[in-house]
Amino acid sequence: MKRAYLLTGRPGTGKTTLIKEVLGRFEGKAGGFYTEEIRIGGVRQGFRLITLDGESTILAHVNIHSPYRVSKYGVDVEGLDRVGVRAIRRALRECDLVIIDEIGKMELFSPSFREAVLEAVSSSKMVLRTIMLNPHPFSDEIKRDPRVALVLVTRMNRDEALVKVSEWLKGAKAGEDNP
């Protein structure tokens, strides 16, 4: 049975929304984090990382001056490590389901984050993650891992993907074998 599901797809296809919907239906204990855009006047200014137990930090922002940059955004790797990596490791210890949203360019600047992702892949926990669609050596390795199921989320199949992930969680929780 696959213990981990990876959701991939273009930006704006609803991967984070799908995760939030799955969490609303999940009956066990979940931990980890998701990300959301920071918008001012309809213009994206950056990204916030929010843990499932309510802690948050700014992951990237146009006003962050950092050597780590993706497009116009400076990335706060220290904040990611302090809040996001700690949330992953806490979820691996204490929860039934580990959420990592997302494994993307910004997050991959952090060696601690990459290490925590690999710990999650190797764990016996159920892990639901989003991962960047574009090629990257680290994310491509994760996508090829035989322990994970990769689901391409599009605007057309998002509802089907929600059903698939919900069924996987029910089966994994019950110990059934799911594709």
Secondary structure, DSSP 8 states (H G I E B T S, - for coil): ---EEEEE-STTSSHHHHHHHHHHH--S-EEEEEEEEEEETTEEEEEEEEETTS-EEEEEETT---S-EETTEEE-HHHIIIIIIHHHHHHHHH-SEEEEEEESTTGGG-HHHHHHHHHHHHSSSEEEEEE-SS--HHHHHHHH-TTEEEEE--TTTHHHHHHHHHHHHHHHHHT----
